[in-house]
Amino acid sequence: MKKFIYIALGSLTFALGTLGIFLPFLPTTGFYLLTGFFWLRSSEKLYLKFTQSSYYQTYIVELFVKKKMTKKGKVKMFLSMAVVFSLPIILVSSWWLKLLLVSIYFAHVFGLLWYFHRQPKIKFQAKEIK
């Protein structure tokens, strides 16, 4: 029973992650990490198929393992973050809360720029489907 629940949750998070490719407010990477978690614990076949897919390679391996992102991708990411942060900044009337939100946004920008600037120290190799 537990296996079927994990397969269902993995399928749901995969669908939400795939929707996140087209809808900027859904976190593709987070949902794909959850998909890997659920399918790893339920079905080796599904997990291996997922980790060899182009979606996984693009949104997980390239970003988190190899730390590669195009300039266009970074600009798109920072602009979508700016939109998400600007909505509460506009709606909030407190000046110190606005300042805090702006500070958090810039902390994200600098932190992510630092993260992608560092070189990866490990080599990643996915298993092959038999």
Order of alpha helices (4+ residues) and beta strands (2+ residues): alpha-alpha-alpha-alpha-alpha
